[in-house]
Amino acid sequence: MSMQNKDTDLLYPLNARPGPIEALFAGLQHVLASFVGIITPTLIIGGVLGLGEEVPYLISMALVVSGIGTLIQARRPLGIGAGMICVQGTSFAFLSTVLAAGFIAKAKGGGPDEILALIYGVCFLGAFVEIALSQFIHKLQRVITPLVTGIVITIIGVSLIKVGMTDLAGGFKAADFGSPTNLALGLGVLTLIIALNLVKNPWIRLSSIVIGLAAGFLVAIPLGMVNFDQMSAPLFSLPVPFKYGFDFDWGAFIPIAMIYLITAIETTGDLTANSMVSREPVKGPVYLGRIRGGVLGDGVNSALAAVFNTFPNTTFSQNNGVIQLTGVASRYIGYYVGAILLVLGLFPIIGTVLQQIPKPVLGGATLVMFGTVAAAGVKILATEKLDRRKMLIMAVSFGIGLGVTLVPELLAQLPKLVQNIFGSAITSGGLAAILLTLLLPESDPQSTAEEIATRPVPEQA
């Protein structure tokens, strides 16, 4: 039965209960919109760190935890969660810092178990940063402003583009790196995704990356780039808490804790957008309760992710578009989304198939995704009224953040702990943005107006 409200264009408002068929169909659409985003970080981390046989299990756990996290956000047990359709998935924001943590373990001679033990150890403890921040998130916004958030998100996107471009060329240290076949396949996937985004049908645009990956995978088969002999995995697999152990390193922890700080603010923005498209309040006690519960849910779900052997979770923004397109905002759809992801994650063969996606195909798709992250940061910055103070904060933050990435030997003479912490573009650029925001005095509107008034007028041509 339709529950359309005359005051909105929603077919099913937040607390309406769609029938099972409508709910299942709507749930599948949310899964389609988020599936690639959930599994891609694991594919990248597994490939770069050489985790090999562990990747199918890690992909399974990514889907399982995403399902559990989505259920928590929708049901809101004990006040944990926003009580809306907030699809949870592996966060791209942590990709660089997770890779850095993995390389710290690798530099000590660690294998896959030691690498994952360190990553999950620091991610688990870091999640409590976001859990704590959720209780005074409204006060934190005085320090982590849209300017700081925009700078950090832009740096995240720009710093990840190297990973996407490396995959497009064939993958790190590939024997055929940069071969014409790799470049043609990667650019072909990229071109197809761009073309699909120009189609008027919103569902095709929404599915463009899935279609691009599938098409690239099919083209790669006759080129001999897919090895079906390696596609072996157990039929069914259950989560094992801290399967790889637990480890800790301050150099790995501090950059990851920094990202938890930023994602808490980013999640606030996603939840606000979700409230808007769901026709729910965006101010007042109900709204603040949702934000507090949603950010708390993000932190709890990231802690669960570390316990059950996957990477930190966050609220996906693309599902807000699905709500807007379908007119279905019922939080009960989140139950179906969570259940579908959970069931998919119990079968490791899915992860085994996804692991066979050739690097150029994955690179063609992730180049768009990482570029989109950078563009999202620029979009946030575009909402700011950029005066001299804010321009200076941006200039210094981008200069320091991207500088340590472009010239990594800059810190070679400093202690290893300092290298691990400040060698991250996100940490260096983010800390610079926060410190400058706190230290530089706000611009005086009167002096700014006088400066503009006394500025020489250019001669007319």
C-alpha atoms as one frame of an Amber mdcrd trajectory, in Angstrom:
protein
   0.000   0.000   0.000   1.389   3.418  -0.930   2.093   5.741   1.961   2.564
   8.891  -0.137   2.331  12.075   1.902   0.568  15.010   0.278   3.087  17.426
   1.803   6.102  15.657   0.239   7.002  13.768  -2.922   7.907  10.639  -0.940
   6.127   7.368  -1.664   7.211   5.945   1.694   8.275   8.370   4.457  10.746
   7.458   7.170   8.528   5.251   9.359   6.285   3.783   6.635   6.462   0.023
   6.014   6.569  -0.916   2.311   5.426  -4.384   1.268   8.080  -7.122   1.020
   8.354  -6.959  -2.798   8.673  -3.159  -2.909  11.129  -3.252   0.010  13.289
  -5.948  -1.601  13.428  -4.078  -4.919  14.304  -0.785  -3.211  16.934  -2.572
  -1.107  18.566  -4.077  -4.211  18.847  -0.607  -5.728  20.741   0.641  -2.666
  23.028  -2.413  -2.782  23.727  -1.773  -6.481  24.598   1.865  -5.756  27.029
   0.993  -2.942  28.451  -2.455  -3.790  31.518  -1.288  -5.737  32.373   1.295
  -3.091  32.235  -1.354  -0.363  34.576  -3.848  -2.000  37.011  -1.600  -3.930
  39.166  -0.390  -0.982  39.757  -4.019   0.031  40.773  -4.945  -3.523  43.231
  -2.030  -3.615  44.705  -2.670  -0.144  45.008  -6.386  -0.842  46.767  -5.756
  -4.138  49.180  -3.056  -2.942  50.171  -4.876   0.265  50.372  -8.285  -1.404
  47.764  -9.977   0.790  46.992 -12.566  -1.913  44.954 -15.475  -0.586  43.450
 -13.402   2.238  41.610 -11.007  -0.117  38.442 -13.112  -0.774  37.887 -13.499
   2.977  38.514  -9.777   3.545  35.954  -8.902   0.848  33.442 -11.229   2.488
  33.996  -9.545   5.835  33.630  -6.099   4.224  30.167  -7.112   2.984  29.184
  -8.761   6.292  30.151  -5.737   8.393  28.528  -3.332   5.922  25.332  -5.330
   6.305  25.500  -5.329  10.119  26.375  -1.619  10.184  23.480  -0.709   7.878
  21.084  -2.645  10.122  22.418  -0.795  13.190  21.961   2.597  11.523  18.404
   1.763  10.437  17.208   0.109  13.676  19.071   2.416  16.109  19.528  -0.005
  19.040  20.349   1.735  22.354  20.471   5.058  20.518  23.311   3.867  18.266
  22.518   4.887  14.693  20.593   7.597  12.895  17.366   5.641  12.404  17.462
   6.219   8.616  18.644   4.413   5.462  22.348   4.984   6.057  24.213   2.360
   4.047  27.550   1.658   5.693  30.586   0.752   3.651  34.374   0.709   3.631
  35.670   4.270   3.654  38.007   5.511   0.918  39.181   8.256   3.298  41.276
   5.730   5.259  42.914   4.160   2.211  46.224   6.061   2.290  46.668   5.772
   6.068  45.753   2.072   6.093  48.309   1.430   3.347  50.886   3.412   5.348
  50.165   1.256   8.415  50.562  -1.869   6.292  53.933  -0.688   4.992  55.095
  -0.057   8.580  54.390  -3.721   9.412  55.906  -4.833   6.110  59.098  -2.853
   6.797  59.505  -4.860  10.009  59.453  -8.067   7.971  55.799  -8.873   8.645
  53.689 -11.099   6.418  49.922 -10.832   5.763  49.004 -11.784   9.343  51.308
  -9.181  10.910  50.218  -6.508   8.403  46.527  -7.069   9.098  47.068  -7.386
  12.871  48.618  -3.898  12.955  45.998  -2.357  10.645  43.051  -3.757  12.580
  44.634  -2.958  15.949  45.070   0.755  15.217  41.717   0.974  13.388  39.915
  -0.607  16.355  41.399   1.818  18.883  40.996   4.749  16.502  37.258   4.056
  16.253  36.895   5.190  19.865  38.028   8.654  18.752  34.880   8.919  16.612
  32.729   7.310  19.318  33.892   9.971  21.799  33.506  12.809  19.286  29.894
  11.819  18.574  28.863  13.061  22.013  29.893  16.669  21.300  29.937  16.712
  17.501  28.051  20.048  17.407  30.886  21.737  19.339  33.592  20.147  17.202
  32.281  21.992  14.143  33.756  25.185  15.566  37.224  23.721  14.976  36.684
  21.341  12.041  35.039  23.841   9.719  33.850  23.251   6.130  37.143  24.836
   5.048  39.198  22.239   6.949  36.935  19.385   5.826  37.095  20.522   2.192
  40.898  20.780   2.302  41.316  17.291   3.798  38.830  15.608   1.438  40.506
  17.263  -1.564  43.925  16.058  -0.369  42.525  12.532   0.131  41.206  12.438
  -3.445  44.338  13.920  -5.019  46.697  11.629  -3.078  44.686   8.539  -4.096
  44.765   9.347  -7.813  48.294   7.899  -7.953  46.877   4.543  -6.748  44.187
   4.563  -9.453  46.633   5.534 -12.193  49.121   2.849 -11.078  46.403   0.188
 -11.351  45.304   1.507 -14.743  48.862   0.955 -16.016  48.896  -2.639 -14.718
  49.543  -2.461 -10.981  52.527  -1.820  -8.719  55.702  -3.500 -10.070  53.747
  -5.292 -12.841  55.932  -6.846 -15.539  53.749  -5.280 -18.267  53.360  -1.919
 -16.498  52.209   0.733 -18.958  51.730  -1.701 -21.855  49.388  -0.569 -24.677
  46.940  -3.350 -23.733  46.726  -2.208 -20.125  46.333   1.434 -21.070  43.706
   0.688 -23.715  41.681  -1.495 -21.343  41.855   0.989 -18.448  41.044   3.997
 -20.622  38.252   2.014 -22.288  36.612   1.396 -18.893  37.091   5.066 -17.996
  35.526   6.172 -21.299  32.553   3.834 -20.879  31.863   5.160 -17.363  31.984
   8.748 -18.664  29.614   7.854 -21.529  27.145   6.137 -19.187  27.118   9.214
 -16.958  25.892  11.252 -19.936  22.828   9.005 -20.416  19.537  10.568 -19.308
  18.324   7.425 -17.510  19.223   7.975 -13.813  19.507   4.234 -13.086  22.125
   3.778 -15.796  24.094   6.727 -14.397  23.811   5.259 -10.917  25.104   1.882
 -12.157  27.823   3.279 -14.455  30.797   2.026 -12.400  29.277  -1.450 -11.942
  28.593  -1.684 -15.693  32.089  -0.360 -16.495  33.765  -2.960 -14.266  31.615
  -5.776 -15.668  32.309  -4.763 -19.279  36.055  -4.431 -18.629  36.103  -7.841
 -16.923  34.405  -9.482 -19.950  36.781  -7.821 -22.414  39.785  -8.939 -20.315
  38.810 -12.636 -20.488  39.739 -13.229 -24.171  42.881 -11.141 -23.617  44.055
 -13.766 -21.106  44.026 -11.325 -18.195  41.632 -13.374 -16.034  42.880 -16.588
 -14.426  39.925 -18.854 -13.631  42.265 -21.538 -12.255  42.856 -19.401  -9.152
  39.146 -19.051  -8.384  38.882 -21.473  -5.494  37.376 -20.628  -2.114  35.293
 -22.289   0.601  31.570 -22.245  -0.119  30.642 -20.661   3.202  32.596 -18.631
   5.743  31.788 -17.120   9.152  33.400 -14.063  10.766  36.244 -14.840  13.200
  37.018 -12.005  15.682  40.588 -10.712  15.294  41.475 -13.651  13.069  44.907
 -12.149  12.317  45.752 -10.977  15.842  46.101  -7.508  17.353  49.030  -5.086
  17.183  49.693  -1.379  17.713  52.101   1.318  16.534  51.888   5.050  17.331
  53.168   5.996  13.888  50.288   4.090  12.312  47.685   5.148  14.894  47.947
   8.954  14.805  47.226   9.404  11.048  44.262   6.999  11.307  42.911   8.814
  14.400  43.139  12.026  12.357  40.928  10.537   9.649  38.350   9.437  12.225
  38.192  13.084  13.283  37.528  14.226   9.718  35.035  11.478   8.842  32.967
  12.399  11.914  32.362  15.796  10.314  31.908  14.312   6.838  29.281  11.915
   8.211  27.444  14.880   9.734  27.122  16.329   6.240  25.922  13.023   4.767
  23.332  12.589   7.535  22.096  16.144   7.035  21.639  15.463   3.318  19.854
  12.192   4.166  17.510  14.070   6.513  16.750  16.594   3.783  15.868  14.033
   1.092  13.884  12.040   3.675  11.924  15.203   4.555  13.073  15.082   8.156
  14.112  18.090  10.318  17.594  19.550   9.748  17.619  21.535  12.982  16.360
  21.099  16.507  16.589  18.247  19.059  15.372  15.468  16.717  17.998  16.393
  14.129  20.803  16.693  16.701  19.820  13.309  18.130  20.055  11.737  14.679
  23.469  13.292  14.035  24.810  12.188  17.412  23.437   8.654  16.964  24.597
   8.430  13.345  28.191   9.470  14.084  28.190   7.140  17.097  26.963   4.381
  14.762  29.824   5.122  12.368  32.334   4.745  15.200  30.764   1.558  16.578
  30.559   0.043  13.080  34.229   0.867  12.433  35.164  -0.852  15.699  33.122
  -3.897  14.603  34.879  -3.741  11.228  38.277  -4.056  12.909  37.052  -6.890
  15.164  35.716  -8.822  12.177  38.685  -8.230   9.880  37.759  -5.413   7.560
  38.543  -1.717   7.231  36.826   1.333   8.799  33.240   2.031   7.747  31.434
   5.265   7.017  28.018   6.439   5.840  27.813   6.361   2.040  26.464   9.509
   0.401  25.418   7.930  -2.921  22.410   6.301  -1.261  20.910   9.723  -0.651
  20.575   9.917  -4.429  18.698   6.598  -4.468  16.217   7.917  -1.874  15.684
  11.026  -3.980  15.190   9.039  -7.196  12.826   6.408  -5.757  10.895   8.511
  -3.242  11.390   5.679  -0.723  12.835   6.946   2.566  11.509   4.206   4.846
  14.164   3.165   7.341  12.844  -0.410   7.077  14.492  -0.591   3.641  17.762
  -0.486   5.600  16.841  -3.882   7.082  16.647  -5.375   3.585  19.876  -3.687
   2.450  21.687  -4.980   5.530  20.317  -8.496   5.103  21.317  -8.651   1.401
  24.883  -7.480   2.133  25.168  -9.866   5.072  24.086 -12.872   2.996  26.425
 -11.930   0.121  29.321 -11.697   2.577  28.878 -15.243   3.853  29.989 -16.694
   0.487  33.739 -16.094  -0.147  33.443 -17.226  -3.784  32.074 -13.745  -4.500
  35.298 -12.242  -3.199  37.341 -14.724  -5.226  35.599 -13.662  -8.448  36.022
  -9.967  -7.644  39.719 -10.504  -6.895  40.186 -11.568 -10.523  39.203  -8.134
 -11.849  42.352  -7.073 -13.778  44.217  -4.083 -12.391  43.698  -1.885 -15.495
  39.923  -2.445 -15.254  39.929  -1.569 -11.570  42.178   1.436 -12.214  39.876
   2.811 -14.910  36.975   2.751 -12.449  38.815   3.939  -9.335  40.352   6.868
 -11.204  36.808   8.230 -11.540  35.975   7.407  -7.923  39.093   9.048  -6.489
  38.656  12.049  -8.762  35.100  12.300  -7.449  36.431  12.402  -3.876  38.719
  15.310  -4.799  35.850  17.048  -6.615  33.656  16.649  -3.525  36.308  18.444
  -1.493  36.459  21.264  -4.054  32.654  21.498  -3.939  32.780  21.991  -0.150
  35.454  24.675  -0.550  33.309  26.411  -3.192  30.585  26.967  -0.573  33.011
  29.048   1.514  33.416  32.803   1.156  37.152  32.768   0.472  38.883  35.782
   2.036  42.646  36.282   2.391  42.798  34.253   5.624  41.037  31.225   4.127
  43.092  31.419   0.931  46.268  31.403   3.046  45.052  28.378   5.041  44.280
  26.539   1.779  47.625  27.459   0.204  49.738  26.348   3.168  47.701  23.164
   3.811  47.845  22.034   0.176  51.523  22.993  -0.048  52.542  21.005   3.030
  50.153  18.064   2.462  50.974  17.455  -1.184  54.608  18.497  -0.683  55.407
  15.576   1.634  53.844  13.232  -0.938  55.762  14.620  -3.902  59.072  14.823
  -1.984  58.950  11.882   0.509  62.723  12.095   1.154  62.055  15.463   2.850
  61.682  13.688   6.209  64.399  11.077   5.666  66.722  12.568   8.336  64.023
  12.613  11.028  63.060   9.798  13.443  60.999   6.963  11.987  57.976   7.853
  14.122  57.952  11.389  12.705  58.275  10.018   9.172  55.339   7.653   9.674
  53.082  10.356  11.104  53.936  13.374   8.969  54.760  11.464   5.795  51.006
  11.221   5.229  49.602  14.022   3.057  46.321  13.815   4.938  47.891  14.144
   8.384  50.302  16.929   7.433  47.782  18.904   5.388  44.945  18.310   7.848
  46.956  19.331  10.911  48.195  22.440   9.081  44.595  23.384   8.248  43.399
  22.867  11.852  46.316  24.748  13.441  46.050  27.687  11.045  42.284  27.836
  11.584  42.897  28.130  15.332  45.891  30.483  15.173  45.100  32.936  12.369
  42.710  35.695  13.446  39.395  36.008  11.644  39.343  38.665   8.919  37.842
  41.983   9.940  34.879  42.592   7.590  35.380  46.379   7.906  39.058  46.270
   6.913  38.277  43.909   4.053  35.616  46.288   2.770  38.036  49.231   3.038
  40.713  47.273   1.171  38.311  46.561  -1.674  37.130  50.193  -1.732  40.685
  51.554  -1.986  41.832  49.007  -4.566  42.921  50.737  -7.842  40.332  50.470
 -10.597  41.804  48.939 -13.770  41.744  51.122 -16.852  39.066  50.345 -19.387
  40.320  48.890 -22.638
